[in-house]
Amino acid sequence: MSGLEQRGDVAAMKKQAEEEATLEQKRVSYRFGRGCNIPARQKRLLSWLGWGILLSLAVLLMTYQVQLASQQPTDFCQDYAAANRFIQGTPIYLPLRLWAGYGDCSVLLTYDAHPPPSVLFFLPLALLPRAAASLVWGICCLAAYLGSGLLLLKEAGWRSLKGLALFVIASACWLPFLFSEQLLNMGQLLTLLLVLAWLLERRGHQNWAGGLLGLASLLKIWPVVLLLEALIWKRWRLALIGGLTALCGVALSFIVLGPGTYAAYAGPVQQNETTFVPTDANISLAGMVSRLFTGIVPLLPPLIPGVQPPAAILLGEGVAAALLIGVLAIIWWGRQIEGETAQLLSQGMLVTTLLLVFPVSWYWMLIALLLPYTTTLLALRKLARPPRWWYVLLILGVLPTLGPGWAALRFGWDLTLSHAGGPAGWEALLFDISTLGLLVFIGAQSWLLWWARQQQRGLPVVAKISAETSQEERADDEHTV
C-alpha cells in the first residue's frame, strides 16, 4: 500500500471518529434535554419548601406574640370591660379603675374610648374568661391582617407562596403591625373591613361594600367619611346601604344600652379623649399643630408659647378639617378623569387623610395604609411613568410610616431626657416625622391624580416629561455600560 493511500485511510478514520464523537455529543445533549425537567421540578419543589418553611415560621412567631400579648393588659381590656359591665348591668362608661377585673387588666386608660355600638360586638367574648377571650380576639385579629394581605397581594398580581411569605416576613418587621399585634386593638379587623369593602365595590357589589363600611363605622367613627366619597362618585346604593347600616347599628345600641350610655360617651369620655391630642404618640394633624403651642408636658416647653391648650387643640382640629375639605375637593375635581385611575387614587388618598384628620390617631393605626399602598401601585400601572422627583417624594412620604417615624420619636425622648440639646421646644418637631410623612404621601397621591388628568387631556407636558425621564434612564444605562 502506498503512502498516499495510507494517508487517505488515516484521514477517513479521523473524519469517521469526529462524526461519531459529534453524534455521541448530540445523543448526550438529547438525553440531558429530555431529563432536564426533573431538576427543574426539584428546584421548584425546593423553592416551595423553602418559602413554605419561612412562611410557617413567621406565622408561628406571630401566633406566639399573640399568645404572649393575651396574658398582659392590652387595648382589648377596655372592650372586654365594657361588654362585661353590660352583662352585669352596670354603667359602661364608668372609669376603668372601678371595674372589678381591673387588677388583672390595668390599662393606662381612664375610660373605654370606643363608641357604644362596639360594646355589642364584643359581647360574645365577654362570656369567656379574660385570658381566653384575649387569645381568641388576638388570633382573630391576626387572621384578619393576614387575610387583608392575601387579598391585596391577589389584587396586585403577586399572590403566590413566595409573595405571601415575603409579606408576612416584612410584616414581622413592620412596627405599626407589631404594635397593633402587641396591643390587640381593632386596627387589624378595621383594615380587613376596608379592604373587603373596596374589593367588593370594584366588582360591582355595592350593597355588600356599603354594609361593611357601615359596620366599620360602628367600630370606629372615621370610616363613615368614606361614604361621602361614594356620594362624590355617585355610588348611591353603596352610600345608602352604608348609611342605613350605621344608623341601624346606632339605633340598636341606643335602645339596648340606653341614652345614658351615649350621654356619657359624648361627655366625660370625649373630654378625656381630648387630653390625648397633644401627647407625643398621637400622629394626627391636630396633635402636631397643638404640640407647637403646648409642648409635651412636662418635659418639652412649647415652641410658640402663649396659647392655652384648649385653644391650641381647637386650632389643630380646624387645620385638620381644612385638610379634609381640601382632599374632598380634589376628589370632586378628579371625577372628570375617565377610567379607574382616579377612583383608585381617591380611595387611597382619603384613607390616608382620615388617619390624619381625626383628633387622636396612634402610630399602630398605620396598618390601614396597606390599602393606599395598593391603590397607588395599581394607579401607577395605568399611567405614563412620572418624573423621578415624584418617586423621591413618594419615598419621603412612605418611609416614615415603615418604622423610622417611631425611631425618631424615641430619639426625641432620648435627646430630651439626656438634655444633650437642652429641653428646647424644637425637639417636639422630632415627634412629627410620621405626620409629615403622611402629608407628603397625600401630596404624592394628589399629584398623581393631576398627572392622570393631564394624560387624559393629552397635553404635551406628559409626553415631554415622559420623554425626558426615558432619556435620563437611557443616559444612565449608557453611563453604567
N, C-alpha and C positions, 0 to 999 in steps of 0.2 A: 504494500500500500504506500502510495506516495505521500510526501509531507503535506501536499495541498489537500488531499482527501482527509488526512488526519485532522488538519486544522478545521476543515468543514464539519467533521463529525463533532469536534470539541465545541464549535460554535453552536451546532444544533442542540447538543446536550445542555449547554448553558441556557439557551433560549427556552428549552423544554423545562428546565429547572425553575427558571424565572416565572414561566407560565403557571407551573404547579404551585409555586410559592404565592403568586398572586391569587390563584384560585382558593388556596387554603386560607389566605387572609380574608377573602370575601366570605368564606364559609364561617370563619370565626366571627367576623363582623355581623353576619346574618344571625348566628346563634345568639350573640350578645344583644342584638337588636330585638330578637324575639323574647329574650329573657329579661330585658331591662324593666319590664312592667313590675316585676317582683320587687326590686329595690325601691321603685317609686311608691308602691303600696306600703312597703315597710317604712319608708320615710314619712309618708302621710300618717301612718299609724303611730309612729314615734312622736310626730308633731302633735297629734290629737292627745296622745297620752301625756305629753309634757304640759300642754296648756290645760288639760283637764286636772292634772295634779296641782298646778299653780292656782287654778280657779277653786278647787276644793279646799286647799289650804287657806286661801284668802277668805272664803266663806266661813270656814271653821273659826278663823281668827275673829271675824266679825260677830259670829254667834257667841263666842267666848266673851267678847267685850259686852254684849248684851246681857249675858248671864251675870257678869260682874256688876254691871250698872243696876240690874234689878235688885241687888242686895243693898243698894245705897239710896239716900234721898235724891230724887230727881224731879223734873218738872211734872212727871206723871202723878206725883203725890198730891198736887193741888186738885187735879181732876178726880183722883180717887177719893180724896177727902170730900169734895163737893157731892159726888154721887153717893157716898156713904152717909153723908148728912141727910140727903133727901130720903134715903131708905129709913133712917132713924127719925125723920120728921122734924129735924132742927133746921134753922135758917142756913142757907147755903153760903152766903157771903159774910159770915162772921169771920173774925180774924183766925187765921190758920192755927195759931198757937193755942186756941181754945178747943181745938179738935182733940178728941180722946186719943187718937192714934198718932198725935204729933211727935211723941217721943221717938218712935221708930221711923219717922218720915219728916224730920225737921228741916224743911227747906227755908232758904233765906227770902221768903216772901211774906207779906202781910195778909194778902187776900188771894183768892183764886182769880187770876187775871183773865180767864177765858169767858166768852159770852154765855148767857144762860142756856141756850139750846144745846151746848156741848155737854151739859150735865146728863141729858137723856141719852146721849151717845155712849157715855161711859157707864151707864147703869149695869149692863151685864158683867162688866169687870169688877164692879163693887161687890158682887156676890162671892168673889174669891178672896182668899187671904191676900194681904198686900203684896207679899213677895211673889206669890204665884201670878197675881194679876199683873205685876210689873214685868215678869218674864214673858207672859203671853202677849202683852202690849208691845214689848220690845221686839219680839220675833215678828209680830205683825208689821211693825214699822220697818224692820229690815227687809221683809218680803216686799213691802210697798216700794221701798227705794230700789231694790234690785229689779222689780217689775217695771218701774219707770225707766231705768237704764236700758233694759232689754227692749222695751217699746221704742225708745228713742234711737237705739242702735239700728233697729229694723227700719225705722223711717229714714235714717241717714244712709241706709245701704251697707251697714257694717255689721249686720247680725251674723255672727259666726262664733265658734268656740274661742277662737283667738281674740276676737273683738270683745266678747263678754269678759274673758279673763283679764284683758288689759283694762277694761272699765272698772272691774272690781278691784284690781290691784291699785289703780290710780285713786279710786275712792278711799282705799285703806290709808292713803297718804294725804287725803284732802281734809284740811282742818274743819271746814264747815260740816262735813259729814261726820267726822269723828266727834265733834262737839254735840251734834244732834243725836248721835247714837249714844253718847255718854249720858245725855240729859233726858233721853226718851220723851221728846216733845212731839208736837203734831207736824213738824216740818216735813217729815218723810211721807206721811199719809196725804198731806195737802199737796205735795208735789205730784203724787200719783193721780189725785183727782184732777189737777190742772192738765196733766199730760193726757189722761183719758178723754177729758172734755175737748181738748184741742184735736186729738186724733179723730174722735167721733164727728166733730164739726167738719173736718177736712173730708170725711167720707159721706157727708150729707145727712148724718143722723143728728139733726138739730135738737130734737126732743130730749134724747139721752144726754147730749152735751149740756143743754140748759139745766137738766136735773142735777148733773154732777157739779156744775158751777154753783147752783143754789145750795147744794149740800156743803160745798166748800165754804160758802159764805156763812153758814151756820156754825162752823168750827172756828173760823177767823173772819173778821169783818171785811178785810180789804179785797178778797176776790169778787165781791159784789160789783166793784167798779168795772170788772171785765164785761159785765152785762151792758155797760154804756158803749163799749167798743162794738158789741153785737148790734146795738141800735145804729151806730155810725155806719156799719156795713150793711144795714137793712136786713139783718137776720132776725126777723120779727119773732119767729117761733122760738128761737133759742132764748131771746131776751124774755119773752112771755113765760116760757116754762121755767126758766131760771128764777125769775122774779116771783112766780107763784110758789115754787118750791121753798124759797127763802121765807116768803110771807106765811106759808102754811106751817113751816117749822117754828117760826117766831110765835105764831098764834097758838100752836100746840103747847109749846113750852110756857107761854104766858098763862094758859089755862091750867096746866099741870103744876107749875112751880108757883104761880100766884104773882100778883102785881108787886108785892113787896120785894120779890127777888130782883125784878127789873129796876125798882127804885134804888135798891142797894147797889146794883151794878152801875147805874148811872150816877150815883152819888159818891160814897166813900171809896169804892173800888177805882173809879176813874180818877178821883182826886189823888189817890195813892199812886196810880199809874203815871200821873204827870210828874211825880218826883223822879222817875227814872229817865226822863228825857235828857237832862244834861249829863248823865253818867257816862263813864268812859267807854263801856261796852256797847252803847247804843250807836248804831251806824246810820241812823236816819238823818235826813237833811235837817229836820228840826233840831236834832241833837247837836249836829255840827254847828249850826248857827247860834244856838243858845249857849254853847260852851264858850263862844267868843266873849260873851258878856258875863257868864257866871264862873268860868274856870271849872276846875274839878275839885270840889270840896273834899277834904281840907288841904290838899297838897299843892294844887296849882291855882294861882290867882288868875283873874280874868285878863284877857288880852285887851279888852275895851271895858274899863270899869265904869260904874255909874248907872247901870241898868239893873233893875230888880229882876229876880228870877222869873216871876210870872210874866212880866213884860217881855223878857228875853225868849221864853218859851212860845209866847203868842207870836212874836216876830218870826221865830223859826217855823212855826206852823203856817204862817202867812206865806213865807217863801216857798214852802213845800206845796201849798195849794196853788201858787202861781206856776210852779213847775208842772204840776199835774194838768192844769188848764192848758199850758203851752203844748204838752205832749198830745193831749186830746185834739188840740187844734191842728197839729202836724198830721195826726192820723186822719182827721177830717179832710185835710188837703190831699193826703195820699189816696183818697178814694178815686181820684182821677186816673190813677195808674191801672192799666189793664193787666190781667193775669193774676197769679197767686203771690207774686213777689211782695207787693205792698201789704197783703194780709199777713204774710209771714213776719215781716218786719214790724208791723203794727202790734201783733201779739207779743213778740219778744220785747219790744220797746216798752209796752205798757206794763208787763210783768216786772221788768227791771225798775220802772218808775215807782210802782206800788211798793216795792221793797224800800224805797227811799222816802216816800211822802207821808206814810203813816208815822205818828209821833214816836213810837218805840219799835225798833227793828233790831233784833240781835244778830250777831255775826253768823250763828248757825242756821239762820233762815236763808242764807245764800244758796242752799242746795236747790232752791226753786229756780236758780239760774240755769239749771240743766236745760230747761225749755227755751230760754232766749239763746243759749249757745247753739242749740239745734236749729232754731228758726233762722238765725243769722247764717249758719252754714248752708242751709238749703237755699236761702235767698242768693248767696254768693254764686251758687252753681247756675243760677238762672240769669246772671248779669255778666256784662263785659267786665274784664279784670280792672279793679280800681287801681289808682296810683299807689306807689309804695308807701307814701306817707300815711295812707289810710290804714295799712296793716300795722304800722308803728302805733298809730292811735288806738287801734283795736287791742294790741298787746298791752299798752299802758292802761286800758280800761279793764281788761280781763285779769291781768297779773295780780293786782291786789286782792281779787276775790279767790285766788287759788291758794292763799296762805300767807304771803308776805304782809298783808294788812294786819293780821293778828300779831305777827312778829314785830311790826312797827309799834303796835300798841304796847307790847311787852317791853320793847326798848324804851318807849316813853316813860313807863313806870320805873324801869331800872335807872334811867337818867335822872328822874325826879327824886327817887329815894336815895341815890348816891350823891345828889347835889353836885354832880360833875359840872353842870352848867348853871347851877343855882335854880331855885324854884321860880322860873320865869314863865310868863303867860304864853310865850311862843311854843313851849313844849306841848301845849294842848293840841297844836296843829298836827303832831305826830299821830294823834288818835283819829284823825280824819282821813287817813290814807284809803281805807276801804270805801268811805263815802265818796271821795273824789274819784276813785276808780269807777264806781257805778255811774257817776255823772259823765265821765269820759266815755264809758260804754254806751250810754244813752246817746251821746253825741255821735259816736261812730255809727250806730244804727240809723239815726236821723239822716246823716249824710248819705248813707247807702240808699235810703228812701228817695232822697233828692237825685241820686245817681240813676236810680231806676226810672225816675221821671224824665231825666234828660235822655236816657237811652230810648224811651218810648217816643219822645218827640223827635228823635233822630237828629239832635243838634250836633254840630261839628265838634263840640267840646269833648264828647265821649270818644269819637274816633281819634281826635288829636291826642287826648291823654292816653288812650289805649295804645296808640302807635308809639308814643314816647316811652311808655312802660316797656313795650316789646323791644324797642331799640336799645333801651338801657340793659335789658336782660341779655340781648344778643352781644352787646359790648362786654358785659361781664363774662359771658361764656367764652368769647374770643380771648379776653384777658386771662381767664383761667387756663385755656388751652396753651 
